[in-house]
């Protein structure tokens, strides 16, 4: 969908590992309705992906840009920082649960607050993220239009105690 300039959006971005078997992906959601309005999945360099994220977040009313900073995500985030995108999500590296109300507009004084750009997925918060996502789907609080995403969710399984993509598939 084209951006509606009366709405607020959020862009969530996952960065590829860079091994050629993984993909970078982002999803754009209307903040109020939690409706997916756009998505991307592809393979770009970290610099090109950072540039694409800045362009798309800017187009969607300077959307809040949340980039996973694990591993290769730092290269993408560096490009976003170099481009001085103002609405980048910052988080506390020692938090197990992210308090969005307090980290949403927290770029000011990031050094004093010891905040880092992006969001780190850890073994501790990964399970919380998956549980919340499952809850959103079960309670129909989120609206997804992407057949690609639905198909990817269908191969996201429990492997023992860990939720992950089936062998041969991705979790982008």
N, C-alpha and C positions, 0 to 999 in steps of 0.2 A: 504494500500500500504506500501511497504518497504520504508524507507527513502532514498532519493537521496542525496548523500553527497555533491552535488554541489548546493543545495537549502537551503533556510532559511525557518524555520517553526515557527508557533506560536501555543501554546497550551492554549485554554481557558477552565477554569474549574469552574464548579458549584458544591458546596458541599451540601450534603443532610442535612436536619434539624436534622436528627437522631431519628425521631419518627417512623421509619419503613415504613411509607407511601410514603416517598420521596426517590429519588435516587441521588447519585453523578454521574456527567457526565462530560466528556471532549470531545472536538473536536480539531483536529489538522488540520491546514490550511497551505498550501503553501503561503508564504507571497506575492510573486509576482503575482500569478494567482488567489488568493483567492479560490483555489480549496480545498475542504475537502478531506483529505487523510486518516483519521482514526477517530474513535470515541470509546467511552466507556460509558456504563451506568450500574451501579450496586450499591450494598450496601456494603460498607467497613467501618471500623473504620476510624476516622480522621487520625490516625497514618499510617495505611495501605494505605489509599488514598494518603497521602502526599508522602509516599515512592514510590507508583506507579507513581505519577506525576513526581517525580524526575527521575525515571528510564526511563519513556517514553520521557520526554523532553530531557534527555541526549542522548537517542537513536536517536532522531530526530535532530541531529546536535546542541545540546545545545539550543533548541528552547526557545524563549521568553515564559515564563510561567506566565500566567495571571490568578489569582485565585480570585474569588469573596470572599471578606472577611466578608460579613455579617454573623453574628451569628456563626454558627458552622465552618465556613471557617477559623476562627482564629486557631482552633486546627490543621487543615490541613496545614495552613501556618507555624505554629510553627514547625511542622515536617520538612517542606521544609527548613526553616531557620536553624534548627538543623543539617540538612544534608549539609548546606552551598552551596545550589544551587545558582550559580553565576548569572544566567540570569532570575531572578525573577522580575516581574513588581512591581514598587513602584508608589504610587500616592499621591497627596496632598489631605488631608481629607476635605479641604474646597472648592475644585473645583466642579463646577456643570457640566463643560465640560472638558474632559480630552484631553490635548494637547499631542498626542502620540510622536510627534517629540521631545518634551522636557522631557518626562517621560520614554521614551523607554530605555535609557541607563543611568539612573539616580541613581543607587544604591550608587554611591560614595557620601559621605557627606550627607547621608539621615537624620542624626540627625540634622545637621545644616539647612537643607531644610525643616525639619519637615514632611518628607515623611513617609508613612506607606506601609508595604507590601500588595500587592493585590489591589483590586478594590472594592469600596463600591457602591452598587446600592442604590440610594435614590429615593424618590418620584419625585424629580426634574429631575434627569438624566435618570430614568427608561424610561420615555416617549421619551427622545432623543435617547436612545438605540433602542427602538422598532421602532421608525420612521426611523432610519438609516438602521436597518435590513430590514425593509419593502422596502426601497429604493434600497438596494442591490439586493433583489429578483426581484423587478419590472424591474430594469434596467439590469438584468442578469449579474451583476458584480461578483457574487459569484456562485461557482459550488458545489452543494451538491450531494453526491452519496448515502446517507443513506436513505433507505426507512423508517426506524424507525423515523428519524428526520422529514421527510416529513409528516408522519402520526401524529407526535406530533404537528407539525405546523398547521395541519388541525383542531385540537381541541383547538387552541389558538384563542380566540374570544374576541370581545369587549363586556364587561358586563357594560353597561352604559358608563361611561367615562374612564373605566379602561380595558386595554388589559390583559387577563389572561387565564389560561387553564380552559376549561370547567370543571364543577363539576365532580369529580371522576377521573380526569386526572392530569398529572404533566406537568411542563414547564421546563424540564431538557435539 
